[in-house]
Amino acid sequence: MTTTWTSRRRVEAALNFEEPDRVPLDMTITLNAYRNLRDYLGLPPEEAIRADRFYEVEPALDVLEALGIDVTFVKLRAPQNWAAPPPTADGVSFDEWGVGRRRVELSPGVYLLEVVHSPFIDKEPGEIDLDAYPWPDPHDPGRTAGLADDARRLYEQTDLALMGRFGGTIMEQAAFLRGYEQWLMDLALYPDFARDLMNRIADIQIALDEAGLRAAGRYLSIFKLSGEDLGMQDRPLFSPAIWRDVLRPILARRWKAARAVLDEVAPHVKLMLHSDGSIRRFLPDLIEDGVNMIDPVQVSCKGMEPEGLKQDFGDRLAFHGAVDTQHVLPFGMPEEVAGHVREIIRALAPGGGLVLAPVHNVQADVPPENLVAMAEAAREYGRYPIT
C-alpha cells in the first residue's frame, strides 16, 4: 500500500522516531526578512502584516507552500479586559506585566523592542509586595476568543502540522520584571524570593497554557513550551546547584502541567522546549521531566555538535532547528547553505526525530536566496533513506 504523506503526517511520524518520505521543514521569520522573501518568490505584497515584539510574523500559506514548509502555529489573542497605554513621549511602550520597552535598530532592518523599564529593578526583595502587584489575568476571555475556530480551520483546510504557542516565559519574564543582572543575583543571594517570583509567573503561564490547550489542543501536533534559555555560547548559563535547587522544579512543574492537560485532550501532542545555547548538560533532566523535543539545536555552541546529540539522545529526544543562523544563513553562499543542510540531515535525520529549521527567527540580513537554498536542499537531501 502506498502511503500518502501530508505535512501533518510527515511531522508526526518524525516526532515518533519513524522515517517519513522526507525530513519535515519549519521556519520562523521576522518582518523585513519576510517581505524580502515574498518579493524574491514573486508573491504579491501582503497587507497588514502583524509583528510581535521580536518582529516575528506569521507566514502566509502561499509562502509556506512555495518553500515546502510543513508547520504553522496558533497563538493566544490579546486580553479583552486590558488595553495597552499609549507610548510615552520618549517612545516607551508598556505591556500588561508593567514592563516598558523601546524600539531599537540593531542593524539595518533588524529591530528589537528592548526592555528599558523593569518595575522591580531598584528594590530589595523585602520591599517588593508580590501579593499587591497587578498581575496579568490569564483567564481573560479575550485570549481564546476565536482560537478554536482558527485552529480547526487550519486543521481541516490545510494538511499542515499545527504548533501551539500559548503561555510565555518564566525565567525571562522574571528577568524583565527584576532587571536581568538583579535577577541573576537573586538566584544566588535571595533564592527564596527568586522562587516566589518565578512561581507566581509560572502559575500565570500554566493557566495560559491550559486555556490554549483546552481550546485548540486537539488540532495540534506540537506544543511549544515557550523559551527558557539555559545556555551561553560556550557553556551552561547556570550552575548545577542553581538548576537543581531553584530553576528545575519550577520549570518541570509547568511542563508536567501541560502534559497532564494534553493527556486528557490530545495525548499525541509532543512537548517542545525552546532553549538557546550550550545546553547539553541539561538534556537528561529535560527528558526525565517530559520534554519530547528541543529547539533550536544551536549547533555552533559548545557541546551541541549534531552527531553527538543524535548518538546520545536521538532515541529519546527529537530535534527542531539546527540550520545555523549565526554564520551560514546570513553570510554563506547558497551552495554553502545546501552543504550545511546536507550535513545536518545526515547527522540528525536517520531514524526520524528531526524537523529541520533555522536555529532562530530569520533576520533581515539573511538573503532570501539562502532560504530557498535551504528548502531545496531539505527536499533533495532529506529523502529517506538518508544517504
TORPA-609286 format. One record per residue (C-alpha): residue in one letter; x, y, z; residue number from 1. Coordinates in Angstrom, 2 decimals, decimal comma, always signed. Layout:
BEGIN
residu;x;y;z;num
A;X;Y;Z;NUM
...
***
This chain:
BEGIN
residu;x;y;z;num
M;+0,00;+0,00;+0,00;1
T;+1,34;+3,44;-0,97;2
T;+1,44;+5,97;+1,86;3
T;+0,17;+9,48;+1,15;4
W;+2,46;+11,82;+3,06;5
T;+0,82;+15,04;+4,18;6
S;+2,81;+17,63;+6,09;7
R;+0,99;+16,72;+9,29;8
R;+1,62;+13,01;+8,93;9
R;+5,26;+13,69;+7,98;10
V;+5,87;+15,76;+11,12;11
E;+4,10;+13,36;+13,45;12
A;+5,97;+10,38;+12,03;13
A;+9,30;+12,14;+12,55;14
L;+8,37;+13,02;+16,13;15
N;+7,54;+9,36;+16,78;16
F;+11,04;+8,38;+15,55;17
E;+9,77;+6,98;+12,29;18
E;+11,12;+7,75;+8,85;19
P;+8,60;+9,61;+6,67;20
D;+9,09;+10,35;+2,96;21
R;+11,38;+13,28;+3,75;22
V;+12,63;+15,40;+6,62;23
P;+9,93;+17,93;+7,69;24
L;+10,72;+21,63;+7,38;25
D;+9,78;+24,64;+9,53;26
M;+10,79;+28,31;+9,76;27
T;+10,21;+31,40;+11,87;28
I;+10,93;+34,76;+10,27;29
T;+10,96;+38,47;+11,07;30
L;+9,16;+41,26;+9,26;31
N;+11,72;+42,65;+6,82;32
A;+13,15;+39,23;+6,01;33
Y;+9,62;+38,08;+5,28;34
R;+8,95;+41,00;+2,95;35
N;+12,24;+40,31;+1,14;36
L;+11,34;+36,64;+0,79;37
R;+7,88;+37,33;-0,63;38
D;+9,39;+39,68;-3,18;39
Y;+12,09;+37,16;-4,13;40
L;+9,48;+34,43;-4,60;41
G;+7,42;+36,70;-6,83;42
L;+4,47;+36,72;-4,44;43
P;+2,26;+39,79;-4,10;44
P;+2,85;+42,16;-1,18;45
E;+0,92;+41,17;+1,91;46
E;-1,20;+43,85;+3,53;47
A;-1,40;+44,50;+7,27;48
I;+1,35;+42,14;+8,38;49
R;+1,46;+41,99;+12,18;50
A;+4,75;+41,50;+14,01;51
D;+5,30;+40,62;+17,67;52
R;+7,88;+42,21;+20,00;53
F;+10,66;+40,20;+18,36;54
Y;+9,35;+41,38;+14,98;55
E;+8,39;+37,80;+14,16;56
V;+5,49;+37,40;+11,73;57
E;+3,19;+34,51;+10,84;58
P;+3,98;+33,48;+7,24;59
A;+1,01;+33,27;+4,90;60
L;+0,09;+29,95;+3,34;61
D;+1,45;+30,90;-0,09;62
V;+4,96;+31,32;+1,37;63
L;+4,72;+28,02;+3,24;64
E;+3,63;+26,26;+0,08;65
A;+6,37;+27,84;-2,03;66
L;+9,11;+26,65;+0,33;67
G;+7,54;+23,33;+1,30;68
I;+7,18;+24,30;+4,96;69
D;+5,29;+21,66;+6,96;70
V;+4,39;+23,58;+10,14;71
T;+2,39;+26,64;+11,10;72
F;+1,31;+27,90;+14,51;73
V;-1,59;+29,27;+16,52;74
K;-1,28;+31,69;+19,43;75
L;-3,43;+33,23;+22,15;76
R;-5,11;+36,54;+21,44;77
A;-4,85;+39,86;+23,24;78
P;-6,75;+40,15;+26,52;79
Q;-10,20;+41,66;+26,39;80
N;-10,08;+43,47;+29,72;81
W;-6,67;+45,13;+29,43;82
A;-5,67;+47,83;+26,96;83
A;-2,09;+48,93;+26,39;84
P;-1,46;+52,52;+27,49;85
P;-0,22;+54,88;+24,78;86
P;+3,58;+55,08;+24,40;87
T;+5,35;+57,67;+26,49;88
A;+6,82;+60,82;+24,96;89
D;+10,20;+59,10;+24,63;90
G;+8,71;+56,07;+22,86;91
V;+8,39;+53,57;+25,71;92
S;+5,51;+51,09;+25,45;93
F;+4,29;+49,15;+28,49;94
D;+2,89;+45,62;+28,42;95
E;+0,38;+44,03;+30,79;96
W;+3,20;+42,88;+33,09;97
G;+4,26;+46,50;+33,66;98
V;+7,47;+46,11;+31,65;99
G;+8,47;+49,04;+29,40;100
R;+10,20;+48,65;+26,02;101
R;+11,60;+50,94;+23,35;102
R;+12,28;+50,02;+19,73;103
V;+15,96;+49,89;+18,80;104
E;+17,54;+49,12;+15,44;105
L;+20,29;+46,55;+15,94;106
S;+21,41;+46,69;+12,32;107
P;+19,74;+47,87;+9,12;108
G;+16,30;+46,29;+9,04;109
V;+16,80;+44,34;+12,28;110
Y;+14,73;+45,62;+15,21;111
L;+14,07;+44,68;+18,79;112
L;+11,83;+46,07;+21,48;113
E;+14,44;+46,44;+24,21;114
V;+13,44;+46,41;+27,89;115
V;+14,09;+49,87;+29,36;116
H;+11,82;+49,72;+32,43;117
S;+11,72;+46,85;+34,93;118
P;+9,26;+47,54;+37,75;119
F;+11,23;+45,71;+40,48;120
I;+14,76;+46,69;+39,48;121
D;+15,58;+49,26;+42,17;122
K;+14,07;+47,42;+45,15;123
E;+15,33;+44,93;+47,68;124
P;+13,31;+41,71;+47,87;125
G;+11,81;+42,74;+51,22;126
E;+10,47;+45,93;+49,63;127
I;+8,54;+44,11;+46,89;128
D;+4,94;+43,19;+47,68;129
L;+4,22;+40,44;+45,16;130
D;+0,70;+39,98;+46,56;131
A;-0,24;+43,57;+45,73;132
Y;+1,28;+43,64;+42,24;133
P;-1,25;+43,92;+39,36;134
W;-0,51;+40,61;+37,62;135
P;-1,98;+39,75;+34,19;136
D;-5,26;+37,85;+34,23;137
P;-4,67;+34,52;+32,47;138
H;-8,39;+33,78;+32,46;139
D;-9,35;+36,84;+30,41;140
P;-11,83;+35,51;+27,82;141
G;-10,29;+37,54;+25,01;142
R;-7,22;+35,29;+24,99;143
T;-9,03;+32,32;+23,47;144
A;-11,72;+34,18;+21,50;145
G;-11,83;+32,53;+18,07;146
L;-8,79;+30,34;+18,77;147
A;-10,60;+27,02;+18,44;148
D;-12,25;+28,10;+15,19;149
D;-8,96;+29,25;+13,67;150
A;-7,17;+26,07;+14,69;151
R;-9,97;+23,91;+13,34;152
R;-9,96;+25,83;+10,05;153
L;-6,21;+25,32;+9,60;154
Y;-6,54;+21,67;+10,57;155
E;-9,38;+20,97;+8,15;156
Q;-8,41;+23,23;+5,24;157
T;-4,66;+22,52;+5,16;158
D;-2,55;+19,44;+5,78;159
L;-0,02;+21,41;+7,85;160
A;+1,12;+20,32;+11,30;161
L;+0,00;+22,87;+13,88;162
M;+2,16;+24,12;+16,72;163
G;+0,53;+25,75;+19,74;164
R;+2,29;+28,74;+21,30;165
F;+0,37;+29,92;+24,34;166
G;+1,91;+30,90;+27,67;167
G;+5,13;+32,90;+27,74;168
T;+8,44;+32,54;+29,52;169
I;+9,09;+32,09;+33,22;170
M;+12,78;+32,89;+33,68;171
E;+12,91;+35,62;+31,07;172
Q;+9,76;+37,24;+32,41;173
A;+11,30;+37,28;+35,89;174
A;+14,36;+39,00;+34,41;175
F;+12,14;+41,53;+32,62;176
L;+10,40;+42,38;+35,90;177
R;+13,52;+42,44;+38,05;178
G;+16,20;+43,52;+35,59;179
Y;+18,45;+40,83;+34,17;180
E;+21,52;+41,46;+36,34;181
Q;+19,47;+41,73;+39,52;182
W;+17,54;+38,54;+38,71;183
L;+20,77;+36,59;+38,26;184
M;+21,96;+37,92;+41,61;185
D;+18,66;+36,93;+43,22;186
L;+19,18;+33,32;+42,15;187
A;+22,34;+33,18;+44,26;188
L;+21,68;+35,69;+47,05;189
Y;+17,89;+35,57;+47,51;190
P;+16,77;+32,17;+46,20;191
D;+13,53;+32,15;+48,22;192
F;+12,47;+35,43;+46,63;193
A;+13,54;+34,20;+43,19;194
R;+11,42;+31,07;+43,69;195
D;+8,42;+33,09;+44,83;196
L;+8,63;+35,45;+41,87;197
M;+9,06;+32,68;+39,31;198
N;+6,35;+30,50;+40,83;199
R;+3,87;+33,37;+40,54;200
I;+4,86;+33,82;+36,91;201
A;+4,64;+30,06;+36,39;202
D;+1,09;+30,00;+37,76;203
I;+0,07;+32,53;+35,11;204
Q;+1,88;+30,76;+32,27;205
I;+0,41;+27,39;+33,29;206
A;-3,08;+28,89;+33,21;207
L;-2,40;+30,41;+29,77;208
D;-1,08;+27,07;+28,52;209
E;-4,17;+25,29;+29,75;210
A;-6,52;+27,83;+28,19;211
G;-4,86;+27,42;+24,80;212
L;-4,63;+23,64;+25,03;213
R;-8,25;+23,21;+26,01;214
A;-9,34;+25,45;+23,15;215
A;-7,08;+24,13;+20,39;216
G;-5,06;+21,18;+21,70;217
R;-6,95;+18,56;+19,71;218
Y;-5,72;+20,12;+16,47;219
L;-2,04;+20,34;+17,39;220
S;+0,96;+18,16;+16,63;221
I;+3,44;+20,16;+18,77;222
F;+3,04;+22,34;+21,85;223
K;+5,90;+24,80;+22,29;224
L;+6,81;+25,35;+25,94;225
S;+7,83;+28,94;+25,28;226
G;+11,50;+29,86;+25,75;227
E;+13,73;+29,15;+28,74;228
D;+17,30;+29,86;+27,64;229
L;+19,68;+27,72;+29,70;230
G;+22,93;+28,17;+27,82;231
M;+25,51;+30,64;+26,61;232
Q;+27,63;+30,19;+23,50;233
D;+30,25;+28,03;+25,21;234
R;+28,77;+26,80;+28,48;235
P;+25,57;+26,48;+30,53;236
L;+24,21;+29,73;+31,92;237
F;+23,51;+28,29;+35,39;238
S;+25,42;+26,23;+37,91;239
P;+24,26;+22,69;+38,70;240
A;+23,12;+23,85;+42,15;241
I;+21,01;+26,76;+40,85;242
W;+19,49;+24,47;+38,23;243
R;+18,74;+21,68;+40,71;244
D;+17,52;+23,74;+43,65;245
V;+15,82;+26,76;+42,08;246
L;+15,06;+26,53;+38,38;247
R;+14,32;+22,92;+37,51;248
P;+11,47;+22,34;+40,00;249
I;+9,59;+25,41;+38,74;250
L;+10,07;+24,68;+35,04;251
A;+9,25;+20,99;+35,46;252
R;+6,02;+21,90;+37,25;253
R;+4,92;+23,77;+34,16;254
W;+5,93;+21,05;+31,73;255
K;+4,15;+18,37;+33,75;256
A;+1,02;+20,54;+33,99;257
A;+0,95;+20,85;+30,19;258
R;+1,44;+17,11;+29,79;259
A;-1,46;+16,43;+32,16;260
V;-3,82;+18,59;+30,09;261
L;-2,60;+17,05;+26,84;262
D;-3,02;+13,53;+28,19;263
E;-6,66;+14,49;+28,67;264
V;-7,37;+16,33;+25,41;265
A;-4,65;+15,31;+22,90;266
P;-2,20;+12,62;+24,08;267
H;-0,41;+12,51;+20,71;268
V;+0,92;+16,08;+21,00;269
K;+4,64;+16,42;+21,72;270
L;+6,18;+18,96;+24,11;271
M;+8,90;+21,15;+22,57;272
L;+11,13;+23,37;+24,71;273
H;+12,93;+26,36;+23,23;274
S;+16,34;+26,87;+24,83;275
D;+19,27;+28,57;+23,15;276
G;+22,93;+27,92;+23,67;277
S;+25,11;+25,19;+25,10;278
I;+22,52;+23,11;+26,96;279
R;+23,81;+19,55;+26,60;280
R;+24,31;+19,23;+30,39;281
F;+20,59;+19,74;+30,97;282
L;+19,23;+17,33;+28,34;283
P;+18,92;+14,23;+30,57;284
D;+16,88;+16,24;+33,08;285
L;+14,69;+17,73;+30,35;286
I;+13,93;+14,25;+29,04;287
E;+13,18;+12,98;+32,54;288
D;+10,81;+15,92;+33,11;289
G;+8,75;+15,18;+30,00;290
V;+10,26;+17,29;+27,21;291
N;+9,98;+15,43;+23,89;292
M;+11,76;+17,86;+21,59;293
I;+14,30;+20,68;+21,83;294
D;+14,55;+23,83;+19,75;295
P;+16,67;+25,38;+18,26;296
V;+19,67;+22,97;+18,47;297
Q;+22,21;+25,78;+18,24;298
V;+24,90;+23,75;+16,50;299
S;+27,55;+26,49;+16,70;300
C;+27,62;+26,20;+20,50;301
K;+29,96;+24,02;+22,52;302
G;+28,59;+20,55;+23,14;303
M;+25,79;+20,94;+20,60;304
E;+27,51;+19,04;+17,79;305
P;+24,70;+17,22;+15,98;306
E;+26,44;+13,85;+15,68;307
G;+26,95;+13,64;+19,43;308
L;+23,42;+14,77;+20,22;309
K;+21,97;+12,13;+17,92;310
Q;+24,18;+9,40;+19,32;311
D;+23,47;+10,15;+22,97;312
F;+19,85;+11,36;+22,90;313
G;+18,38;+10,63;+19,48;314
D;+16,21;+7,72;+20,59;315
R;+14,54;+9,79;+23,34;316
L;+14,62;+13,39;+22,13;317
A;+13,56;+14,92;+18,83;318
F;+15,28;+17,98;+17,36;319
H;+13,78;+21,14;+15,83;320
G;+16,08;+23,61;+14,09;321
A;+19,83;+23,08;+13,59;322
V;+20,34;+25,28;+10,47;323
D;+22,89;+27,84;+11,62;324
T;+21,68;+31,46;+11,70;325
Q;+24,85;+32,98;+13,16;326
H;+27,11;+32,33;+10,20;327
V;+25,76;+30,11;+7,43;328
L;+22,35;+31,56;+6,60;329
P;+23,28;+35,27;+6,74;330
F;+26,81;+35,08;+5,31;331
G;+27,10;+31,86;+3,32;332
M;+26,53;+31,41;-0,39;333
P;+23,55;+29,27;-1,45;334
E;+25,82;+26,30;-2,18;335
E;+27,28;+26,60;+1,35;336
V;+23,78;+26,63;+2,79;337
A;+22,93;+23,50;+0,82;338
G;+26,07;+21,73;+2,04;339
H;+25,35;+22,69;+5,64;340
V;+21,77;+21,42;+5,38;341
R;+23,04;+18,13;+3,99;342
E;+25,43;+17,72;+6,94;343
I;+22,66;+18,43;+9,47;344
I;+20,33;+15,96;+7,81;345
R;+22,96;+13,23;+7,69;346
A;+23,67;+13,72;+11,40;347
L;+20,19;+14,16;+12,87;348
A;+17,64;+12,69;+10,46;349
P;+18,31;+8,90;+10,33;350
G;+15,58;+7,04;+12,17;351
G;+13,38;+10,16;+12,29;352
G;+13,39;+12,71;+15,07;353
L;+14,27;+15,86;+13,08;354
V;+12,20;+18,86;+11,98;355
L;+14,69;+20,98;+10,06;356
A;+14,50;+24,74;+10,60;357
P;+16,69;+27,82;+11,03;358
V;+18,16;+27,98;+14,52;359
H;+16,26;+31,19;+15,31;360
N;+13,98;+33,79;+13,78;361
V;+15,30;+34,63;+10,32;362
Q;+16,54;+38,23;+10,34;363
A;+16,68;+40,83;+7,57;364
D;+20,38;+40,12;+6,92;365
V;+19,57;+36,63;+5,59;366
P;+19,39;+36,71;+1,78;367
P;+16,13;+35,19;+0,55;368
E;+18,03;+33,05;-1,92;369
N;+19,62;+31,30;+1,08;370
L;+16,20;+30,41;+2,47;371
V;+15,24;+28,97;-0,90;372
A;+18,54;+27,05;-0,97;373
M;+17,77;+25,66;+2,49;374
A;+14,31;+24,47;+1,40;375
E;+15,59;+22,96;-1,85;376
A;+18,39;+21,16;-0,04;377
A;+15,95;+19,81;+2,52;378
R;+13,88;+18,31;-0,28;379
E;+16,92;+16,97;-2,15;380
Y;+18,94;+15,53;+0,72;381
G;+16,13;+14,86;+3,17;382
R;+14,52;+11,99;+1,25;383
Y;+14,50;+8,74;+3,18;384
P;+16,55;+6,64;+3,33;385
I;+19,17;+9,27;+4,13;386
T;+22,39;+8,85;+2,17;387
***
